[in-house]
Amino acid sequence: MTSTPDGPGPTRRAQIRRVRPPDAARMRALRLEMLADAPLAFLETLADAAARSHADYAARIASVSVGAGTAQFVADPGGRLVGHAGGTVAPGEPGLTVVYAVYVTPPWRGTGLLGDLVDAVAAWSRACGRPELMLEVVVGNDRAYRAYRRLGFVDTGVRVPHPTVPALTELQMRRPA
């Protein structure tokens, strides 16, 4: 899969693929950008992520680069990574993959990259025998909510407390993988 941002200049493409161990440094850079740009969307702080060692990032990337339990996918235009989406098995729901840590860098937003990343998680989920996807969005994050609706996610009506900010609530959305 590839995505191309619109706009002036030469056409650029980003390959959508599962992370690989050599991606650790670029994944760390993307993770720090994600946390700086959208701190409420992820489950750790920028300070905590910045304090983790390269060895910690490398071990994490190695663990999610193979297997059926958890996987991370990146958008790679051949330089710095420009997008990410992860998937993990849902405890207690063997047919469900939880989509997490979805992010597209600002210059690549609106290019279809979000859909390509979610499609990569969906394909992996189906290959693992899990026919459904679920994700959570902070209530009030209308831009993300609309984007996920365009990708076929439906608001289930389930609301859960935000895992790190007690004043916030998240809504659950699901769709077939």
NORPE-V866664 format. One record per backbone hydrogen bond with DSSP energy under -0.5 kcal/mol. NH is the residue of the N-H (numbers start at 1). CO is the residue of the C=O. If there is no record, write none. Layout:
nh:co
NH:CO
NH:CO
This chain:
nh:co
3:14
4:111
14:3
15:76
16:1
17:15
17:74
19:72
23:20
24:21
27:23
28:24
29:25
30:26
31:27
32:28
33:29
34:30
35:31
36:32
37:33
38:34
41:38
42:39
49:45
50:46
51:47
52:48
52:49
57:53
58:54
59:55
60:56
61:57
62:58
63:59
64:60
65:61
65:62
71:87
72:64
73:85
74:17
75:83
76:15
76:74
77:75
77:80
82:75
83:75
84:103
85:73
86:100
87:71
88:98
89:69
90:93
90:96
91:89
93:90
96:93
97:132
98:88
99:97
99:134
100:86
103:84
105:82
108:105
109:105
109:106
111:108
113:108
116:112
117:113
118:114
119:115
120:116
121:117
122:118
123:119
124:120
125:121
126:122
127:123
128:124
129:126
130:125
131:129
132:95
133:175
134:97
135:173
137:171
139:169
141:138
142:140
145:141
146:142
147:143
148:144
149:145
150:146
151:147
152:149
153:148
154:174
156:172
157:172
160:170
162:168
166:164
168:165
170:160
171:137
172:158
173:135
174:154
175:133
177:131
